[in-house]
Amino acid sequence: MTENIKILLVEDDVSLASWISEYLLEQEFQVKHVERGDQVMAALTDFPADLVLLDVMLPGLNGIEVCRLIREKSAIPIIMLTARADEFDEVIGLEAGANDYVIKPVRPRALLARIKSALRTRVVETEPSNKLVHGDLVIYQDAKRVIYQGEEIELSTNLFAFLWFLASHAGEVIDRDTVFKALKGREYDGLDRRFDVMLSSLRKVFHDDPQKPKKFKTIWGKGYLFVADAWQDNNPAES
């Protein structure tokens, strides 16, 4: 049932916003629409949404900045709406904390599938508290904290979820389909590169040489590998 689920739609294209709102209302969601990026935080105070549909190009404040502001306050699912299909939007949007993105022109059924997937992912956040330790890396699942070499590492919601999933399967090669089903609630379509982008981001954060990675490896044709014994710093001077 969706009648109690609130969606905040942030879109300055009035025509597009109108049909998306009508479609979501037909699906029995509650919908609030704002046209400007600088109206979003106030709107969320008055309308405690369960998910945000957020356009990238907005007056007042662009979608990427809005996404970062929301992430400072909340882990609410965010789906970006973008007219650009290039990697720049993908990288920046995911690193800013977006859960997913939809490329315009928006297809109703595809949008609904993405919304349902993001809402399913939200439910996973209440799993029992847990902790993983690999050398100098400590991950607290309940508190969403990462400590590496004694320092706290700030990660977006998506990057944390991906890191936790990989670290939970340390030493195993995890194929893309498994990752997509676990973290996005759908099968890998053979084209979506979001987790390749996120793996590159994790390598950057943890100073893992992308040319000769030791911590996060990509096994071509098979998937991703978190190397459990690569997290003990044997050379403190090296960073």
N, C-alpha and C positions, 0 to 999 in steps of 0.2 A: 504494500500500500504506500502511496506517495503523497497523500493529501496533507500530511503533517510536515513534509520536507520543504524547507524554504530555500529558494534559489535567488541570489542577487545577480542581476544581469547588468553589466556595465558596458554600454555600447552607444556610440554617438550617432550611428546610422539609424535614424528613426524608423525607416521602413524595415530594415533587417530586425531591429529590436522588437518591432510590433509583431512580426510573424513568429519570431522565436518565443516571445511571451505568450502568444495565443496557442502555439503548439504545446508549450510546457503546461499551460493551464488546462488544455485538453487532456494531458497526461496526469492531471490532478496534483501537480506541484503548486505551491504558493510562490508567486514571483513578484519581485520588486525590481523596477528598472531605474537606473540613473544614467545620465549622459556624459558626465565629466569624472575624470579620475580623482579630482580633489573633493568629490562628494562621497567617496566610497566609505571612508572610516566612520563618518557621521551616520551614513546609511546603515552600516553594520551594527551600530549602537542601537538604532531604532528598530532594526529588522535583523535579529540574530540568525543569519543564514546558515544553512548546512553545507552550502557549496556556492562558489562564485564563478560565474562566467565572465571573463575579463578580456575585453578587446585590448590589443597592443597599442594601437594609435588612438590616443584620447586627448581631448583638450583639458587644460588645467594641470594634469599630471599624467604621464604616460603609463601604460599598463605594467611595464617592468618595475617602475618605481612603486606603483601601487601594490604590486605583488610582494615586494620587499617589505613594505610597511605592514601589510597584513601578516606576513610571516613573523614579524617582531612580536605580534600579539597573539597569534592563533595558528593552529595546525589545520584549519579548515581546508578542504579540498578546493583547489583553484584550477580551472581549465581556461587556458588562454585561447582567444579567437584571433587568428592572424591571417592576413592576406598574402603573407610571404611564406614560401615553402623552403627557403634556404636554411643552411645550417646555423647562420648567425642567430636567428630568432630561436631556434631549437636550443642552442647552447645557453644563451643568455636567459631565456625563459626558464629552463630547468634549473639553472644555477641560482636564479632568483627565488626558486621555491615552488614553481608551478608543478602541479601533479600531472598535467597532460596538456595537449594543445590540439586545436581543430583548425584546419585550413579552410578559409573561405573559397568558394561559396559553401556555406554550411548545408549539409544534408541532414534532414530531420532524424532519420533512424540512426545514422552514425552518431549524431550528437547525443541522442538518448542513450545509446550504448556506452558512450564515454562517460556520461553522467552517472549511470548505474554502476559502472566499473569503479569510478572514483569514490562513490558512496560506499561500495563494498569494502574498499581499501581502508576507509575511515574506521570501520568497525574493528579492524585488526589491532588498532592502537591500544586496546584494553587487555592485551595478553598479560599473563603473570610476569612479575618483575624477574629480571635475569641479568646475568653479567657474563661477559666473555673476556678472557685474557689471553693474548698472544704476544709473548715477549714484552716489549715496552708499550704495547697497545692494550688499552682497557676500554671496553664498551659496556655502558649501562643501558640496557634496553628500556627499563621502566622510566628512567629519567631522561632518556634520549641524550646521554652525555658520552663524549669520546675524549679520552685522555691518552696522549701519545708523548712518550719521553717526559712525563711529568707535567705537560702543558695541556690545557683544555683546547680542543679543536672544535671550531664552530662549523657545523654542516647544515645544509638545507634539509628539510624533511625527507625529500626524495633521496638525497645522497646518504643520509643516515640509514634509511630503510634498505638501500642497496648494499651498503657496507655491512650492516647487521646480517643480511641474508647471506652474503658471500662468506663472512667470518663464521657464521653458523654452520657452513658447509666447507670449512677449511680442509684443503687437501683433495677436494672433489672437483672434477670438471663439471660445471653446471651449464647446460645448454640454454640457448636463448629462450626456447619455448617454455622451459621450466621457470625461468626468471619472470617472463611475462605473465604466466598463469599465477605465480605466487604474488607478484607485486602490482600487476595491473588488472588481474582478473580476466584475462583473455589470452588467446593463443598468439604467438608471434606470426606476423603477416609476411615475413621475409624481406620487408623493406624498412621498417621502423628502426632507426639507429640510436634511439634515446639512451640505451644502456651502454652502447659503445662510447657515446659522448660522456656519460656519467663515469665510466671507468677512466676515461682520460682526465676528468676532473679530480677523481680520487688520487690518481697518480700525481697530479700537480700538488694537491694538498699535502700528500705524504712523501713528497720528493722522491718519487719512484721514476727512474729514467725511462721515458717512453720508448727509447730505442732498445734498451736492455732492461726491461722491467724485472724486478725481483719479488715484489710484493703482490702485484696484480698482473696476472698473465692472461693473454688471450691465446687460446689453443685453436688455431685456425681450423674451421670446419667442425669444431666441437663445442666451444663455449668459453667460459671464464673460469679462472682458477685463482683462489686466494691461497697464497703460500704461507702456511702457518709458522714455519721456522725462519721467516725472513724479517721478523719484527724485533729482534734483539739487536740493539745498536752495539756493535763491537768496536766502533771507532767514533767516540763522542765528538771528535773534531770534524767529522764529516757530516754535512747537512745538505 
